[in-house]
Structures are given as C-alpha cells and as structure tokens.
Amino acid sequence: MPQLPFKGYHYRRAWFYDLADFLKRGLGYNTRFRIAARYITSGDAVVDVCSGPGRLQGFIPAACGYTAVEASP
C-alpha cells in the first residue's frame, strides 16, 4: 500500500500539531495540561503517553522527571 504524503505530518511538525489541536478544542486546548499539572508535584516522575510534541512538560515543575511516549512517527 502506498504511503500517503501527509500521513503523520502533524506529528513531525509541532506547530501544525498545535494548530490542529487548537482548531479541534478551541480556546481551552491547554485545559487538559493545567488539570494534569494540579496533581503533579516537584520531584515526581511523569510519563506522558500519546504526548504529541510533549506540551505537558511546559506545565509541570522543572524538577520533575519527564518522559514523552509517542507511537506515531
């Protein structure tokens, strides 16, 4: 089966991923990160599954360990 030229494009370009996410979720597109960050304290280890470009890292304390896991190319 031939590879589609745009398949996975949004995962390879963070700006495109963020734009698509904003268009899908509207002004509250960062709400999920803020909610998750309430439960994460300094020094915690965080594994972000289906992380996209890893935006959650910007919402958690810098002293946290952060690992992003994304299966898409």
N, C-alpha and C positions, 0 to 999 in steps of 0.2 A: 504494500500500500504506500503510495507516495506521501511524503511529508508535506504538510501544509506550511506555506511560508510564514504565516503569523502564529502558528501554534506555539504556545509558550512565550510569546513576545512580551506579554505583561509581566512575566516573572524575570525576564532578563533586563528589563528597564524599570527601575524603581519609580521614576516619575510617571510612567504610564500606568503602573500598578496603582499608585496613589490616586491618579486622576480617575481611573475606572472605579476604585473603591469609593471615592468622594461622590461620583455620579450615582453610584448604586445606593449609598447610605445617606447622602445629604450632609447637612452641617454637623450631624452627630457622628461622623465617621470615626472619630477618635474616642468615642464614649467607651467602647469595649476595653481600650487600653487604660483609661482612667479608672474604670471599675476594677480591673485586674490589679492595678498598681496599689489599690487600697489594701489588698491582702498580702502584699509583698513588703517585707521589712529589710533593712540594711543587713547584708551578710547572707541573705537567702540565696539558694541556687535555683535558677529558673530555666526550665526547658520549654521553649516556645515552639509547639508543634503546629505545622502549617503556617509558618511565620511570614511568608511572603518576603518582603525586603527587611524584615526584622524591626519594625517600628516600635514594638513594645519596649525595646531596650531604652528608648528615649524617655520613657515614663516611669522607669523603676530607679531606685537608688544606684548610684555609680558603684557602690561597694558590693553589689550583688554579682554573683556569677551568672552569666547569660549564655545559653546555647540555643541557637536557632536551628530548627529542623524543617526542611522544605523538600518534598519529594519531586516537585516539578522542576524542569530544567530552567 
